[in-house]
């Protein structure tokens, strides 16, 4: 599944509001500031899994990144409830 289609499916799901709230949170903003979003988006569009994996590993190597990922997982599993 390509990234754009996956994002659209997430937006249509019940968890979309919760996910958007998380990404706009203070923690989400701090984590986003730690990555080169243009470079990450380019890697995603090109299917460069090595670059995407490296960026994800870097973010998840911090306690804040792991906590944020757990919050995202919880929001997706609960369907935004």
GIHUDA-V650883 format. One record per residue. N is the residue number from 1. RES is the residue in three letters. PHI is phi in radians with two decimals (none if undefined). OMEGA is omega in radians with two decimals (999 if undefined). Layout:
# GIHUDA-V650883
N&RES&PHI&OMEGA + N&RES&PHI&OMEGA
This chain:
# GIHUDA-V650883
1&UNK&none&-3.14 + 2&UNK&-1.37&-3.03 + 3&UNK&-1.05&-3.12 + 4&UNK&-1.04&3.14 + 5&UNK&-1.13&3.13 + 6&UNK&-1.08&3.12 + 7&UNK&-1.08&3.13 + 8&UNK&-1.09&3.11 + 9&UNK&-1.12&3.09 + 10&UNK&-1.12&-3.14 + 11&UNK&-1.12&3.14 + 12&UNK&-1.33&-3.09 + 13&UNK&-1.27&-3.12 + 14&UNK&-1.18&-3.10 + 15&UNK&-1.45&-3.05 + 16&UNK&-0.99&-3.14 + 17&UNK&-1.08&3.12 + 18&UNK&-1.13&3.13 + 19&UNK&-1.15&3.13 + 20&UNK&-1.12&3.12 + 21&UNK&-1.08&3.11 + 22&UNK&-1.12&-3.10 + 23&UNK&-1.20&3.13 + 24&UNK&-1.61&3.14 + 25&UNK&-1.23&3.11 + 26&UNK&-1.04&3.12 + 27&UNK&-1.12&3.11 + 28&UNK&-1.03&3.14 + 29&UNK&-1.14&3.12 + 30&UNK&-1.12&3.14 + 31&UNK&-1.17&3.12 + 32&UNK&-1.09&-3.14 + 33&UNK&-1.22&-3.12 + 34&UNK&-1.46&-3.11 + 35&UNK&-2.08&3.05 + 36&UNK&-1.48&-3.02 + 37&UNK&-1.09&3.11 + 38&UNK&-1.12&3.13 + 39&UNK&-1.17&3.13 + 40&UNK&-1.16&3.12 + 41&UNK&-1.11&3.12 + 42&UNK&-1.08&3.12 + 43&UNK&-1.09&3.13 + 44&UNK&-1.14&-3.13 + 45&UNK&-1.15&3.14 + 46&UNK&-1.54&-3.12 + 47&UNK&1.26&-3.14 + 48&UNK&-1.40&-3.06 + 49&UNK&-1.15&3.11 + 50&UNK&-1.11&-3.14 + 51&UNK&-1.17&3.12 + 52&UNK&-1.14&3.13 + 53&UNK&-1.10&3.13 + 54&UNK&-1.10&3.13 + 55&UNK&-1.13&3.14 + 56&UNK&-1.15&3.10 + 57&UNK&-1.03&-3.14 + 58&UNK&-1.09&3.14 + 59&UNK&-1.15&-3.10 + 60&UNK&-1.35&3.12 + 61&UNK&-1.39&3.13 + 62&UNK&-1.80&3.08 + 63&UNK&-1.01&3.14 + 64&UNK&-1.13&3.11 + 65&UNK&-1.15&3.11 + 66&UNK&-1.12&3.13 + 67&UNK&-1.12&3.13 + 68&UNK&-1.10&3.13 + 69&UNK&-1.08&3.10 + 70&UNK&-1.13&3.11 + 71&UNK&-1.15&3.11 + 72&UNK&-1.12&-3.14 + 73&UNK&-1.05&3.13 + 74&UNK&-1.10&3.14 + 75&UNK&-1.12&-3.13 + 76&UNK&-1.21&-3.13 + 77&UNK&-1.14&-3.09 + 78&UNK&-1.48&-3.14 + 79&UNK&1.19&3.10 + 80&UNK&1.52&-3.14 + 81&UNK&-1.52&999
